Amino acid sequence: QVQLVESGGGLVQPGGSLRLSCAASRIIFSHYLMGWYHQAPGKQRELVATITSGGTTNYADSVKGRFTISRDNVKNTVYLQLSSLKPEDTAVYYCNAYDPKQFIGYWGQGTQVTVSS
């Protein structure tokens, strides 16, 4: 069974930084478009960033210049570096793996990020 396991969330002050990790297992990692989404209380899940197997990235306007997505195709892991955090970044952050040829996608269980003083 495919597993995506996120880690690295927590409580951080405004202006601070965190690095989220998502370790994938039981998939051919290089076949998958990897992404991070977030969901704030009472809101829909929204795209944060995606990265192709070749390293092409895409970001939501709200995080451009502050967040960086990267991946390690040997370790089967995708990362999200969050910097200059704002209270409005508070959300559960979910890892997503999507195979655009097979139209198959998977979600992790989510990790909470709380930005507060």
Secondary structure as UniProt FT lines:
FT   STRAND          3..7
FT   STRAND          10..12
FT   TURN            14..15
FT   STRAND          18..25
FT   HELIX           29..31
FT   STRAND          33..39
FT   TURN            41..42
FT   STRAND          46..51
FT   TURN            53..54
FT   STRAND          57..59
FT   HELIX           61..63
FT   TURN            64..66
FT   STRAND          67..72
FT   TURN            73..76
FT   STRAND          77..82
FT   HELIX           87..89
FT   STRAND          91..99
FT   TURN            100..103
FT   STRAND          104..107
FT   STRAND          111..115
//
